[in-house]
């Protein structure tokens, strides 16, 4: 009798001795799941589950098992139409993300997706990226974040890519990992996920290859992980709040490359949970990037042959429920300084905007007051508006130019549509190279 009572205890003890995976340790517990409600709420709101921008949101909701079958079916059907109608104009990374979202898991019967067709198109877009690098001093058409997404999708969906080329271009010293000499944690994290997929496909024998390439890839992962960990802040974030989610995924899949004391994932998770409660992830893409890691998932869990998990409609959120993503703007006015800086020439204006306005509102006001000096255009991206031209001068990936946003001399870590300005701010758009 006594012995049989002890058995479960012994089992528990043995279980606790088995080393647990970082992703399991860091996963938000069942009891704490309600902390994720604001994220899911932001993501499911009707406006943001439409268009190609929805890819990351869909991928995240499906990996986390947050949709019911009807929602999944509806969103996927809609998304297939979007991909079909926009495919020729999609960048390589957008298509890669779309493939990851569609193939995150096996959806309801009756929806058939021609993966091989999409993957073939992606292979061509990836080739065009490499070609641009060869012709333009190593600069891709887009950037290494997107090239990493390409390799990840091609690897997971049996597409065509050259392993030696991957080993060559993803060297951690490559300039494309850096903006202004600053290591991009987002980019490094996505590269680790891509390289890990390639490495796994080599070691599982799907890809017969020179061991030298495998060694190189292994080394790249090790160095990239070191760089990501070097960007850990005191409160445990990796890079900044928006790069942390994907960096966590990179660290989950490469726990052999660092010591347990180099990353206390619970600390990172707890800081993130605190930030959620303070409304840090109001943007659907930001919410989408952090959610998988908090569920203990990574983009390497994408598997089109694995049935989706449904029914955990735990928050009972309908797709129709709208949610405001813009911060409240109050009636009182504030004054800010705004300048356009091109090389050594600076044109300055003082504008008055409503309290709570964002950077973009300031630019609009300046343009209204003096179109000759302050005209600009913006493009909608999954992170909100991206400033493409100012006074007719256009940003260009082939020569690594862009319009940099600054406040009081410091580059912003938010885009023009989300950075809330303060009275007296010295705001600047500066013609820069990265
Ligand atoms: N996504 C992409 O292709 C973008 C990849 C990314 C690494 C991205 C950050 C990370 C991510 N998770 O999506 C990225 N940024 C890149 C590559 C770039 C470059 C874009 C040009 C190119 N080569 O394709 C570039 C020019 C260096 C760049 N980002 C500029 C900027 C500034 C935008 C200013 C403008 N003209 O509008 C800005 C505002 C920095 C500044 N001070 O000027 C900027 N980026 C920021 C802040 C960000 C973060 C956005 C955070 C937020 N809450 O708004 C970012 C998440 C992101 C988007 N950039 Co870039 C990085 C971060 O802070 N963690 C793939 C596609 C399919 O979706």
Boltz pocket constraint, residues with backbone or C-beta under 6 A from the ligand:
constraints:
  - pocket:
      binder: B
      contacts: [[A, 93], [A, 94], [A, 97], [A, 141], [A, 142], [A, 143], [A, 145], [A, 146], [A, 179], [A, 184], [A, 186], [A, 187], [A, 239], [A, 240], [A, 241], [A, 242], [A, 243], [A, 283], [A, 286], [A, 382], [A, 383], [A, 385], [A, 386], [A, 387], [A, 388], [A, 397], [A, 401], [A, 402], [A, 403], [A, 404], [A, 405], [A, 406], [A, 410], [A, 411], [A, 412], [A, 413], [A, 414], [A, 415], [A, 416], [A, 418], [A, 434]]
      max_distance: 6.0
